[in-house]
Amino acid sequence: MKKIIAFLLLFAFGLSGCEKDDICDANTPTTPRLIISFYDINNPTVKKKVTRLKVTGVGAPEGIIFNESALEDEKYITSSDSIGIPLRTDLDTVTYNFILNYGNANASLVNTDVIKFDYSRQTAYVSRACGFKTIFQLNSQTPFTQTDPDGGLWMQDIDAINKNIEFEDETHLKVYF
């Protein structure tokens, strides 16, 4: 009888040490990316697909190539009308090169616009499994500064339509080209 009681006590103590698995659900919102949607400058209500776009952080050789399959075969050029780029969680600014027609054999068609984003950061607790996320707020006066080292802006107009960057299911910037 003492052995059974000892076993039950040991079993009960063993179960009390178990914890729920700490796995962050993939559907849990974490630090959001800045969502940029592209529109036709001649018809501002119509989204426009951008082809052969490469986005790199200034000073970073690697970048994000959107529409990478466009570089492999001219017959299968794909494009997208929206992209998501990360903002830095350790600084209040980040600068990106937006390279249009990246990898085009005709170098005169390649055009780079440089955009510096200015924002404030707020850390928010998500859960024990997911930890913390950063919420961004674009600067209300100058959310971005646009320059062009090539001498011709391909992004003709940019509107910050949602300066609070908390979720990825909405457009934050509209780019007209």
C-alpha positions, 0 to 999 in steps of 0.5 A: 500500500505504501508503494502505491501511495508513494507511486501516486505522489511521485506521479502527481509531482511529476505531472505538476512540473509539466508545462504547456508547450510554448510555441508561437502560433504562426497566425499570431501577429508579430512585428509587422512589415511596411506594406507598399502598394503600387498604383498607376500614375495616370489612373490613381485608383488602379493598382499597377504591377511592378516588374523586376524590383529589387529592394536593398538596405543602404550598405547591404549588398544582399536584398529582397528581389521581388519577381525573381522569376522575371530574371530567369526567362523573359517569357515568364515575367511575373510582377506584383502590385504590393510588397512588404519590407521590414523596418529596423527595430533597433533604430528610428530610421531605415534607408532602402534602395528601390531598384526598378528593372533590376537585372535588365540587360539594358542598363539605361532602363534600370532606375534606383530611388532611395527612400529613408523612412523616419518612425518611432517604435513601441514595444508590445508584449505578445505572449510568453511563446511569441515574446515581444513585437515592435509597433511603428509609427511613421513620423507625422511631419516627414514619414520619408525622404525620397532621393534619386541618385540616377537623376530621374524618379521612377516613384513619381508620387508617394502617399503615406495613407496609414502611418500606424504600422501595427498589422500587415493586412493593410497598405501603409504607403501608396506609390504611384509610377 
